[in-house]
């Protein structure tokens, strides 16, 4: 599928996208934002979201360390949650920040495609998942230390 067709498909979700020489980019705005997680935190958050039926569109990026970008809504009403996410090591993309979208690059793909997702979760759901994941990961570290 050509880049313009893929971009049009993304626009069909109500997203603002741009086709550049590097690929297709989501331009975050009042309707859509993104949260990037890495490593064990990403894996634990993904399990939490799945277990609680909160999963939404997730971009997976191949590399030495697990990287996932969760698309979210409601960032404008979640300033404290954004602050907490950033303090816990997440990267939060809002207010015109650009996020590369899957468009044929084998190193990047949809873990959960927008058409497969039940919804796009609110940013506060990701924040709650990160809080739960951090608690779980600390608990597991304490068990290993004993």
Secondary structure, 3 states (H helix, E strand, C coil): CCHHHHHHHHHCCCCEEEEECCEEEEECCCCCEEEEEEHHHHHHHHHHHHHCCCCCCEEEECCCCCEEEEEEECHHHCHHHHHHHHHCCCEEECCCCEEEECCCCCCEEEEECCCCCCCCCEHHHHHHHHHHHHHHHHHHHHHHHC
